[in-house]
Amino acid sequence: MSDHTLHQLNAHTWWLNPLSDTDRPTLGAVVGARGTLVIDAGNSPAHAHALRAALHRHHLPATRFAAFTHWHWDHVFGAATIDVLTCASTETQRVMRVMAALDWGDDALAARVAAGSEIAFCRAMIMREIPDRAALVIRPPEIAFATELTLDLSDVNACSVPRKRTS
């Protein structure tokens, strides 16, 4: 698998490059004087660890919060390994609670693909990223918000407003 590189966008914003080998998306961090907010948890415990290691290599403040942009597996499967308060929209929390009750073994994934509730590409990427999912834990966010949440990191506020649905 290729290496991740942490890039600094500005004084408070960092991003970890994506990797297509196993569908690892871009992850982010908002850094303030009082700590760091991680944006998304990654597609596996290993992906979450790669972000933490990169933040540590740059001597950034300790992670205090994690926010999930949405519930797709590649953004939340690393959540159980991030030992901070997590937050997301109420819809993301709802779907992640459903996901937490699912079986993520090979047979269960194949059955969901056959039923049309999962896509084959995601199954293949999940199996490649996390070959042994026996210990996989889907951790729904502790904090859910309907319209807005502000996290004070002292010299910067991270604010999230979910997109309005259009019909």
C-alpha positions in Angstrom: 0.0 0.0 0.0 1.2 3.5 -0.8 2.2 6.0 1.9 0.0 8.6 3.4 1.3 12.2 3.5 -0.1 14.9 5.7 -0.4 18.2 4.0 -0.9 21.6 5.6 -3.5 23.8 3.8 -3.3 26.8 6.2 -2.5 27.6 9.8 -5.4 25.5 11.1 -6.2 22.9 8.4 -4.4 19.7 7.5 -5.3 16.8 5.2 -4.1 13.3 4.7 -4.0 12.2 1.0 -6.3 9.4 -0.2 -5.2 6.0 -1.3 -7.1 4.2 -4.1 -5.6 0.7 -3.3 -8.4 0.2 -0.6 -10.6 3.2 -1.2 -9.0 5.3 1.7 -10.6 8.8 1.4 -9.0 12.1 2.3 -9.0 12.7 6.0 -8.7 16.1 7.6 -7.8 17.9 10.8 -8.6 21.3 12.2 -5.9 22.4 14.6 -6.3 24.9 17.4 -4.4 25.9 20.5 -6.6 23.7 22.6 -6.5 20.6 20.5 -7.2 19.0 17.2 -10.5 18.0 15.5 -10.2 15.0 13.2 -12.5 15.1 10.2 -13.6 11.5 9.5 -12.2 8.4 11.0 -11.0 6.5 7.9 -12.0 3.2 6.4 -10.3 1.0 9.0 -8.4 1.1 12.3 -5.2 1.1 10.3 -6.3 4.1 8.4 -7.2 6.0 11.6 -3.8 5.0 13.0 -2.1 6.4 9.9 -3.8 9.8 10.5 -2.9 9.8 14.2 0.7 8.9 13.4 1.0 11.6 10.8 -0.5 14.2 13.2 2.1 13.1 15.8 5.0 13.3 13.4 4.1 17.0 12.9 3.8 17.6 16.6 0.3 18.8 16.4 -1.9 19.2 19.5 -3.7 16.1 20.8 -6.9 15.1 19.2 -9.9 16.2 21.3 -12.8 15.5 18.9 -13.7 13.6 15.7 -16.4 14.6 13.3 -17.9 12.4 10.6 -19.0 14.1 7.4 -21.3 11.2 6.6 -21.9 7.5 7.3 -20.1 5.7 4.4 -17.9 2.9 5.6 -14.7 4.4 4.2 -15.2 7.5 6.5 -16.3 5.7 9.7 -14.8 2.2 10.1 -11.8 3.6 12.0 -14.0 5.4 14.6 -13.7 2.8 17.3 -10.0 3.3 17.6 -10.2 7.1 18.1 -10.5 7.7 21.8 -12.2 11.1 21.7 -15.7 12.4 21.6 -17.2 11.9 18.2 -20.0 13.9 16.5 -22.0 13.8 13.3 -25.4 14.7 12.0 -28.4 12.9 13.4 -28.9 11.0 10.2 -25.3 9.8 10.2 -25.7 8.7 13.8 -28.9 6.9 12.9 -27.4 5.0 10.0 -24.2 4.2 12.0 -26.4 2.6 14.7 -27.9 0.4 12.0 -24.4 -0.4 10.7 -23.2 -1.3 14.2 -25.8 -4.1 14.3 -24.8 -5.7 11.0 -22.6 -8.7 10.5 -19.5 -7.6 8.4 -18.2 -11.1 7.7 -17.6 -12.3 4.1 -20.9 -14.2 3.8 -23.0 -11.4 5.2 -21.3 -8.9 2.8 -22.0 -11.2 -0.1 -25.6 -11.5 0.9 -26.0 -7.7 1.1 -24.5 -7.3 -2.3 -26.8 -10.0 -3.7 -29.8 -8.2 -2.1 -28.7 -4.9 -3.5 -28.2 -3.2 -0.1 -24.4 -3.1 -0.6 -22.3 -2.6 -3.8 -19.7 -5.0 -5.0 -17.0 -2.4 -5.1 -17.4 -1.5 -1.4 -17.4 -5.2 -0.5 -14.2 -5.7 -2.4 -12.5 -2.7 -0.8 -13.7 -3.6 2.7 -12.3 -7.1 2.3 -9.0 -5.8 1.0 -8.6 -3.1 3.7 -9.8 -5.3 6.6 -9.4 -9.0 5.7 -10.3 -10.1 9.2 -13.3 -8.2 10.4 -14.0 -10.5 13.4 -13.0 -7.7 15.8 -14.5 -4.8 13.8 -16.6 -2.4 15.9 -18.7 0.3 14.3 -18.9 3.1 16.8 -21.7 5.6 16.3 -21.0 9.2 17.3 -21.8 10.2 20.9 -22.9 13.7 19.8 -25.5 14.3 17.1 -26.7 17.6 15.8 -29.6 18.6 13.5 -28.5 21.9 12.2 -25.2 23.2 13.7 -22.5 22.2 16.1 -19.5 24.5 17.1 -16.4 23.0 18.7 -14.1 25.6 20.3 -10.5 24.8 19.9 -9.5 28.2 21.4 -8.1 30.2 18.5 -10.4 28.5 15.9 -14.0 27.2 15.9 -14.9 24.2 13.8 -18.5 24.5 12.7 -20.5 21.9 10.9 -23.8 22.5 9.1 -25.4 19.5 7.3 -26.4 20.1 3.7 -30.1 20.6 3.0 -31.7 17.8 1.0 -33.0 18.7 -2.4 -35.8 16.7 -3.8 
